[in-house]
Amino acid sequence: MKTYSATPRDIEHQWYIVDAEGMVLGRLATAVARIIRGKHKPMYTPHMDTGDNVIVINAAKVRVTGKKAEQKRYFRHTGYMGHERFIPFEMMLAKHPERVIEKAVYGMLPKTALGRQKLRNKLRVFADAKHTHAAQQPKVLDFKKSGK
């Protein structure tokens, strides 16, 4: 029996929308990364882009568990020696809630050209409930009802 490998003409990309309100950041990021990579499809092929597009709304209302709200920090560098900046989670969530989810999903994708391309082209994050992709007719994904 031959191993199935998807070809470009077999692949169809869908659009999904996820409401992040009240969801745990890590669980949301793993679910979104799985859809972006295409692992939810039976035709998943690691070297092909079989993933779907994901729109995340209400990014400002995501939550974290434990002491992560006080202890989690994001690293930034100005380019000058000794000028590392550490931004607390609460400040990052207040100023740039989109980046919090983007960085979490980035950590779950492979660090290859295919992984970088997927994050740049397939993930759209919005801080509130309004988004600009109504024309794509996204399907609603609800991870909360899965029983976990």
N, CA and C atoms as a LAMMPS dump frame, in Angstrom:
ITEM: TIMESTEP
0
ITEM: NUMBER OF ATOMS
444
ITEM: BOX BOUNDS ff ff ff
-5.0000000000000000e+02 5.0000000000000000e+02
-5.0000000000000000e+02 5.0000000000000000e+02
-5.0000000000000000e+02 5.0000000000000000e+02
ITEM: ATOMS id mol type element x y z
1 1 1 N 0.833 -1.173 0
2 1 2 C 0 0 0
3 1 3 C 0.881 1.242 0
4 2 1 N 0.587 2.181 -0.883
5 2 2 C 1.379 3.4 -0.99
6 2 3 C 0.929 4.436 0.043
7 3 1 N 1.873 5.235 0.497
8 3 2 C 1.56 6.33 1.402
9 3 3 C 0.957 7.473 0.616
10 4 1 N -0.145 8.011 1.112
11 4 2 C -0.813 9.12 0.431
12 4 3 C -0.031 10.408 0.644
13 5 1 N 0.133 11.167 -0.414
14 5 2 C 0.767 12.471 -0.337
15 5 3 C -0.092 13.457 -1.117
16 6 1 N -0.494 14.529 -0.466
17 6 2 C -1.364 15.511 -1.1
18 6 3 C -0.623 16.255 -2.199
19 7 1 N -1.341 16.596 -3.257
20 7 2 C -0.806 17.405 -4.345
21 7 3 C -1.514 18.754 -4.313
22 8 1 N -0.949 19.775 -4.945
23 8 2 C -1.578 21.109 -4.893
24 8 3 C -3.024 21.14 -5.394
25 9 1 N -3.369 20.303 -6.331
26 9 2 C -4.753 20.341 -6.833
27 9 3 C -5.74 19.651 -5.887
28 10 1 N -5.243 18.849 -4.934
29 10 2 C -6.106 18.199 -3.947
30 10 3 C -6.489 19.133 -2.798
31 11 1 N -5.719 20.19 -2.596
32 11 2 C -5.834 21.015 -1.4
33 11 3 C -6.885 22.109 -1.592
34 12 1 N -7.783 22.201 -0.615
35 12 2 C -8.754 23.295 -0.557
36 12 3 C -8.606 23.973 0.795
37 13 1 N -8.453 25.288 0.766
38 13 2 C -8.276 26.045 2.004
39 13 3 C -9.613 26.625 2.445
40 14 1 N -9.953 26.424 3.697
41 14 2 C -11.178 26.948 4.295
42 14 3 C -10.827 28.135 5.195
43 15 1 N -11.845 28.871 5.604
44 15 2 C -11.7 29.959 6.562
45 15 3 C -12.495 29.606 7.814
46 16 1 N -11.877 29.771 8.981
47 16 2 C -12.528 29.508 10.254
48 16 3 C -12.402 30.731 11.14
49 17 1 N -13.389 30.919 12.006
50 17 2 C -13.356 32.023 12.965
51 17 3 C -13.459 31.439 14.375
52 18 1 N -12.624 31.957 15.278
53 18 2 C -12.566 31.477 16.655
54 18 3 C -12.773 32.661 17.588
55 19 1 N -13.667 32.506 18.547
56 19 2 C -13.885 33.533 19.562
57 19 3 C -13.016 33.185 20.771
58 20 1 N -12.06 34.046 21.092
59 20 2 C -11.088 33.766 22.149
60 20 3 C -11.558 34.214 23.519
61 21 1 N -12.752 34.719 23.628
62 21 2 C -13.236 35.242 24.91
63 21 3 C -13.319 34.131 25.956
64 22 1 N -12.579 34.303 27.046
65 22 2 C -12.599 33.352 28.144
66 22 3 C -11.788 32.094 27.92
67 23 1 N -11.141 31.947 26.784
68 23 2 C -10.352 30.742 26.519
69 23 3 C -8.958 30.88 27.112
70 24 1 N -8.365 29.75 27.473
71 24 2 C -6.999 29.721 27.989
72 24 3 C -6.044 29.88 26.804
73 25 1 N -5.05 30.737 26.964
74 25 2 C -4.148 31.094 25.872
75 25 3 C -3.458 29.891 25.242
76 26 1 N -2.888 29.012 26.029
77 26 2 C -2.148 27.869 25.492
78 26 3 C -3.03 26.885 24.751
79 27 1 N -4.206 26.608 25.29
80 27 2 C -5.126 25.678 24.628
81 27 3 C -5.644 26.26 23.325
82 28 1 N -5.894 27.565 23.312
83 28 2 C -6.319 28.229 22.085
84 28 3 C -5.214 28.173 21.036
85 29 1 N -3.979 28.436 21.459
86 29 2 C -2.854 28.456 20.522
87 29 3 C -2.6 27.08 19.911
88 30 1 N -2.709 26.013 20.703
89 30 2 C -2.484 24.682 20.141
90 30 3 C -3.569 24.317 19.142
91 31 1 N -4.807 24.674 19.443
92 31 2 C -5.907 24.364 18.522
93 31 3 C -5.774 25.151 17.222
94 32 1 N -5.408 26.426 17.326
95 32 2 C -5.244 27.261 16.133
96 32 3 C -4.057 26.781 15.302
97 33 1 N -2.948 26.439 15.956
98 33 2 C -1.773 25.956 15.228
99 33 3 C -2.068 24.658 14.502
100 34 1 N -2.863 23.803 15.097
101 34 2 C -3.255 22.538 14.461
102 34 3 C -4.046 22.79 13.178
103 35 1 N -4.938 23.756 13.207
104 35 2 C -5.73 24.073 12.016
105 35 3 C -4.873 24.754 10.963
106 36 1 N -3.988 25.646 11.377
107 36 2 C -3.117 26.335 10.417
108 36 3 C -2.202 25.353 9.698
109 37 1 N -1.695 24.348 10.414
110 37 2 C -0.83 23.334 9.79
111 37 3 C -1.604 22.353 8.935
112 38 1 N -2.897 22.159 9.237
113 38 2 C -3.705 21.22 8.471
114 38 3 C -3.76 19.843 9.082
115 39 1 N -3.36 19.701 10.333
116 39 2 C -3.338 18.386 10.974
117 39 3 C -4.734 17.848 11.277
118 40 1 N -5.743 18.684 11.167
119 40 2 C -7.111 18.233 11.407
120 40 3 C -7.71 17.546 10.188
121 41 1 N -7 17.566 9.067
122 41 2 C -7.488 16.96 7.828
123 41 3 C -6.864 15.581 7.635
124 42 1 N -7.611 14.652 7.064
125 42 2 C -7.036 13.323 6.806
126 42 3 C -5.963 13.342 5.718
127 43 1 N -5.941 14.389 4.903
128 43 2 C -4.966 14.465 3.813
129 43 3 C -3.702 15.235 4.215
130 44 1 N -3.455 15.413 5.509
131 44 2 C -2.296 16.164 5.995
132 44 3 C -1.002 15.588 5.436
133 45 1 N -0.191 16.473 4.878
134 45 2 C 1.128 16.118 4.363
135 45 3 C 2.114 17.144 4.921
136 46 1 N 3.163 16.73 5.637
137 46 2 C 4.032 17.681 6.33
138 46 3 C 4.732 18.695 5.426
139 47 1 N 5.073 18.325 4.195
140 47 2 C 5.827 19.231 3.344
141 47 3 C 4.941 20.077 2.433
142 48 1 N 3.611 19.937 2.552
143 48 2 C 2.679 20.717 1.742
144 48 3 C 1.846 21.623 2.648
145 49 1 N 1.367 22.707 2.083
146 49 2 C 0.524 23.635 2.824
147 49 3 C -0.924 23.173 2.727
148 50 1 N -1.339 22.293 3.638
149 50 2 C -2.704 21.776 3.637
150 50 3 C -3.578 22.494 4.657
151 51 1 N -3.038 23.495 5.334
152 51 2 C -3.741 24.163 6.416
153 51 3 C -4.805 25.129 5.957
154 52 1 N -5.587 25.594 6.92
155 52 2 C -6.679 26.519 6.665
156 52 3 C -6.388 27.861 7.319
157 53 1 N -7.148 28.879 6.913
158 53 2 C -7.016 30.223 7.46
159 53 3 C -7.852 30.345 8.726
160 54 1 N -7.326 31.064 9.711
161 54 2 C -8.005 31.218 10.991
162 54 3 C -8.09 32.699 11.342
163 55 1 N -9.296 33.114 11.75
164 55 2 C -9.531 34.466 12.249
165 55 3 C -9.833 34.331 13.733
166 56 1 N -9.082 35.038 14.567
167 56 2 C -9.306 35.013 16.013
168 56 3 C -9.85 36.371 16.416
169 57 1 N -11.023 36.384 17.057
170 57 2 C -11.609 37.635 17.534
171 57 3 C -11.615 37.642 19.056
172 58 1 N -11.785 38.815 19.624
173 58 2 C -11.782 39.026 21.08
174 58 3 C -10.471 38.577 21.717
175 59 1 N -9.362 38.935 21.106
176 59 2 C -8.048 38.549 21.628
177 59 3 C -7.754 39.207 22.969
178 60 1 N -8.345 40.353 23.225
179 60 2 C -8.096 41.055 24.483
180 60 3 C -8.745 40.348 25.672
181 61 1 N -9.651 39.389 25.418
182 61 2 C -10.373 38.724 26.496
183 61 3 C -9.862 37.311 26.757
184 62 1 N -8.673 36.997 26.279
185 62 2 C -8.08 35.686 26.529
186 62 3 C -7.56 35.654 27.958
187 63 1 N -7.468 34.464 28.546
188 63 2 C -7.001 34.375 29.925
189 63 3 C -5.858 33.368 30.022
190 64 1 N -5.123 33.456 31.118
191 64 2 C -4.049 32.514 31.403
192 64 3 C -4.313 31.904 32.773
193 65 1 N -3.7 30.762 33.043
194 65 2 C -3.921 30.068 34.302
195 65 3 C -2.715 30.24 35.219
196 66 1 N -2.914 29.931 36.461
197 66 2 C -1.816 29.979 37.437
198 66 3 C -1.315 31.389 37.656
199 67 1 N 0.009 31.508 37.825
200 67 2 C 0.627 32.809 38.072
201 67 3 C 1.202 33.436 36.804
202 68 1 N 0.782 32.931 35.646
203 68 2 C 1.342 33.45 34.401
204 68 3 C 1.037 34.928 34.198
205 69 1 N -0.101 35.386 34.68
206 69 2 C -0.456 36.79 34.51
207 69 3 C 0.57 37.71 35.169
208 70 1 N 1.151 37.28 36.297
209 70 2 C 2.153 38.102 36.973
210 70 3 C 3.576 37.774 36.533
211 71 1 N 3.837 36.503 36.138
212 71 2 C 5.213 36.071 35.912
213 71 3 C 5.636 36.03 34.45
214 72 1 N 4.707 35.913 33.526
215 72 2 C 5.068 35.757 32.115
216 72 3 C 5.588 37.079 31.559
217 73 1 N 6.712 36.999 30.816
218 73 2 C 7.306 38.193 30.219
219 73 3 C 7.643 37.915 28.76
220 74 1 N 7.577 38.951 27.945
221 74 2 C 7.918 38.861 26.53
222 74 3 C 9.233 39.589 26.3
223 75 1 N 10.107 38.973 25.534
224 75 2 C 11.447 39.504 25.285
225 75 3 C 11.44 40.372 24.041
226 76 1 N 12.121 41.506 24.124
227 76 2 C 12.281 42.406 22.989
228 76 3 C 13.697 42.968 23.036
229 77 1 N 14.278 43.211 21.879
230 77 2 C 15.639 43.753 21.845
231 77 3 C 15.66 44.955 20.927
232 78 1 N 16.317 46.037 21.374
233 78 2 C 16.348 47.271 20.597
234 78 3 C 17.38 47.223 19.482
235 79 1 N 18.344 46.321 19.581
236 79 2 C 19.411 46.264 18.593
237 79 3 C 20.739 46.764 19.143
238 80 1 N 20.707 47.438 20.28
239 80 2 C 21.912 47.914 20.918
240 80 3 C 22.322 46.932 22.011
241 81 1 N 23.647 46.862 22.276
242 81 2 C 24.144 45.937 23.277
243 81 3 C 23.596 46.277 24.661
244 82 1 N 23.08 45.271 25.355
245 82 2 C 22.572 45.475 26.694
246 82 3 C 21.194 46.102 26.764
247 83 1 N 20.526 46.264 25.641
248 83 2 C 19.225 46.934 25.629
249 83 3 C 18.076 45.95 25.477
250 84 1 N 18.143 44.853 26.224
251 84 2 C 17.027 43.925 26.202
252 84 3 C 15.875 44.534 26.978
253 85 1 N 14.676 44.299 26.5
254 85 2 C 13.491 44.779 27.193
255 85 3 C 12.585 43.585 27.481
256 86 1 N 12.078 43.51 28.67
257 86 2 C 11.136 42.473 29.041
258 86 3 C 9.801 43.139 29.334
259 87 1 N 8.789 42.748 28.577
260 87 2 C 7.466 43.35 28.706
261 87 3 C 6.574 42.379 29.484
262 88 1 N 5.96 42.824 30.584
263 88 2 C 5.073 41.935 31.349
264 88 3 C 3.833 41.545 30.535
265 89 1 N 3.277 40.388 30.859
266 89 2 C 2.119 39.875 30.133
267 89 3 C 0.942 40.84 30.188
268 90 1 N 0.657 41.397 31.364
269 90 2 C -0.488 42.293 31.512
270 90 3 C -0.353 43.525 30.628
271 91 1 N 0.864 44.077 30.523
272 91 2 C 1.079 45.249 29.682
273 91 3 C 0.936 44.894 28.2
274 92 1 N 1.458 43.742 27.814
275 92 2 C 1.353 43.307 26.416
276 92 3 C -0.101 43.051 26.052
277 93 1 N -0.858 42.444 26.958
278 93 2 C -2.27 42.166 26.697
279 93 3 C -3.068 43.46 26.597
280 94 1 N -2.7 44.459 27.384
281 94 2 C -3.412 45.736 27.339
282 94 3 C -3.097 46.526 26.08
283 95 1 N -1.818 46.549 25.674
284 95 2 C -1.422 47.364 24.522
285 95 3 C -1.589 46.648 23.192
286 96 1 N -1.149 45.391 23.127
287 96 2 C -1.149 44.64 21.866
288 96 3 C -1.702 43.238 22.078
289 97 1 N -3.001 43.08 22.25
290 97 2 C -3.548 41.738 22.499
291 97 3 C -3.374 40.803 21.303
292 98 1 N -3.248 41.349 20.106
293 98 2 C -3.044 40.507 18.922
294 98 3 C -1.706 39.786 18.995
295 99 1 N -0.686 40.49 19.462
296 99 2 C 0.661 39.913 19.516
297 99 3 C 0.76 38.766 20.51
298 100 1 N -0.039 38.813 21.569
299 100 2 C -0.016 37.744 22.569
300 100 3 C -0.401 36.421 21.91
301 101 1 N -1.471 36.433 21.129
302 101 2 C -1.917 35.211 20.461
303 101 3 C -0.969 34.839 19.33
304 102 1 N -0.49 35.822 18.566
305 102 2 C 0.446 35.533 17.474
306 102 3 C 1.71 34.87 17.993
307 103 1 N 2.257 35.36 19.1
308 103 2 C 3.479 34.77 19.663
309 103 3 C 3.227 33.37 20.208
310 104 1 N 2.057 33.152 20.789
311 104 2 C 1.74 31.826 21.316
312 104 3 C 1.589 30.817 20.176
313 105 1 N 0.933 31.211 19.102
314 105 2 C 0.759 30.314 17.952
315 105 3 C 2.093 30.094 17.255
316 106 1 N 2.92 31.136 17.151
317 106 2 C 4.238 31.013 16.533
318 106 3 C 5.08 29.961 17.251
319 107 1 N 4.973 29.913 18.576
320 107 2 C 5.732 28.938 19.345
321 107 3 C 5.315 27.506 19.072
322 108 1 N 4.134 27.299 18.517
323 108 2 C 3.628 25.955 18.26
324 108 3 C 3.78 25.521 16.805
325 109 1 N 4.269 26.41 15.953
326 109 2 C 4.482 26.079 14.544
327 109 3 C 5.943 25.718 14.313
328 110 1 N 6.233 24.937 13.276
329 110 2 C 7.633 24.605 12.988
330 110 3 C 8.402 25.854 12.558
331 111 1 N 9.672 25.905 12.91
332 111 2 C 10.498 27.071 12.587
333 111 3 C 11.166 26.889 11.222
334 112 1 N 10.358 26.634 10.216
335 112 2 C 10.844 26.482 8.85
336 112 3 C 10.165 27.534 7.993
337 113 1 N 10.533 27.589 6.728
338 113 2 C 9.921 28.557 5.814
339 113 3 C 8.422 28.325 5.717
340 114 1 N 8.001 27.076 5.744
341 114 2 C 6.584 26.759 5.668
342 114 3 C 5.846 27.235 6.922
343 115 1 N 6.449 27.1 8.087
344 115 2 C 5.834 27.558 9.331
345 115 3 C 5.73 29.067 9.387
346 116 1 N 6.759 29.789 8.956
347 116 2 C 6.723 31.243 8.954
348 116 3 C 5.691 31.756 7.966
349 117 1 N 5.606 31.121 6.815
350 117 2 C 4.648 31.528 5.788
351 117 3 C 3.221 31.312 6.279
352 118 1 N 2.988 30.243 7.005
353 118 2 C 1.649 29.957 7.5
354 118 3 C 1.22 30.991 8.525
355 119 1 N 2.104 31.367 9.417
356 119 2 C 1.739 32.345 10.424
357 119 3 C 1.442 33.69 9.777
358 120 1 N 2.232 34.078 8.831
359 120 2 C 2.072 35.381 8.196
360 120 3 C 0.806 35.44 7.351
361 121 1 N 0.498 34.367 6.638
362 121 2 C -0.597 34.408 5.677
363 121 3 C -1.897 33.794 6.171
364 122 1 N -1.874 32.973 7.185
365 122 2 C -3.07 32.217 7.55
366 122 3 C -3.692 32.599 8.883
367 123 1 N -3.066 33.464 9.653
368 123 2 C -3.599 33.843 10.958
369 123 3 C -3.946 35.325 10.97
370 124 1 N -5.2 35.63 11.285
371 124 2 C -5.639 37.011 11.446
372 124 3 C -6.191 37.139 12.857
373 125 1 N -5.669 38.095 13.616
374 125 2 C -6.086 38.266 15.006
375 125 3 C -6.626 39.677 15.183
376 126 1 N -7.776 39.772 15.865
377 126 2 C -8.411 41.052 16.123
378 126 3 C -8.695 41.171 17.614
379 127 1 N -8.464 42.363 18.176
380 127 2 C -8.616 42.579 19.61
381 127 3 C -10.069 42.53 20.053
382 128 1 N -10.994 42.95 19.189
383 128 2 C -12.403 42.949 19.559
384 128 3 C -13.195 42.05 18.614
385 129 1 N -14.512 42.149 18.655
386 129 2 C -15.363 41.222 17.903
387 129 3 C -15.495 41.589 16.426
388 130 1 N -15.03 42.774 16.018
389 130 2 C -15.138 43.18 14.62
390 130 3 C -13.952 42.641 13.83
391 131 1 N -14.223 42.127 12.632
392 131 2 C -13.143 41.693 11.752
393 131 3 C -13.481 42.087 10.322
394 132 1 N -12.481 42.043 9.453
395 132 2 C -12.646 42.527 8.081
396 132 3 C -12.74 41.405 7.06
397 133 1 N -13.05 40.195 7.492
398 133 2 C -13.046 39.051 6.581
399 133 3 C -14.422 38.407 6.434
400 134 1 N -15.451 39.212 6.417
401 134 2 C -16.806 38.673 6.252
402 134 3 C -17.006 38.113 4.839
403 135 1 N -16.292 38.645 3.873
404 135 2 C -16.432 38.185 2.494
405 135 3 C -15.957 36.741 2.317
406 136 1 N -15.08 36.268 3.187
407 136 2 C -14.576 34.898 3.084
408 136 3 C -15.565 33.877 3.656
409 137 1 N -16.622 34.32 4.295
410 137 2 C -17.648 33.464 4.88
411 137 3 C -17.025 32.385 5.785
412 138 1 N -16.37 32.823 6.872
413 138 2 C -15.708 31.841 7.739
414 138 3 C -16.707 30.993 8.511
415 139 1 N -16.317 29.751 8.743
416 139 2 C -17.111 28.841 9.565
417 139 3 C -16.702 29.035 11.015
418 140 1 N -17.656 28.944 11.923
419 140 2 C -17.38 29.159 13.351
420 140 3 C -16.823 27.873 13.953
421 141 1 N -15.705 28.008 14.654
422 141 2 C -15.111 26.897 15.395
423 141 3 C -15.312 27.151 16.87
424 142 1 N -15.849 26.199 17.578
425 142 2 C -16.075 26.342 19.003
426 142 3 C -15.318 25.235 19.724
427 143 1 N -14.206 25.583 20.338
428 143 2 C -13.398 24.598 21.051
429 143 3 C -13.953 24.344 22.443
430 144 1 N -14.81 25.217 22.942
431 144 2 C -15.333 25.085 24.298
432 144 3 C -16.288 23.902 24.422
433 145 1 N -17.008 23.561 23.352
434 145 2 C -18.009 22.515 23.436
435 145 3 C -17.438 21.115 23.306
436 146 1 N -16.123 20.977 23.153
437 146 2 C -15.526 19.67 22.941
438 146 3 C -15.498 18.818 24.212
439 147 1 N -15.942 19.366 25.343
440 147 2 C -16.019 18.583 26.569
441 147 3 C -14.774 18.655 27.421
442 148 1 N -13.805 19.463 27.053
443 148 2 C -12.57 19.586 27.838
444 148 3 C -12.519 20.934 28.504
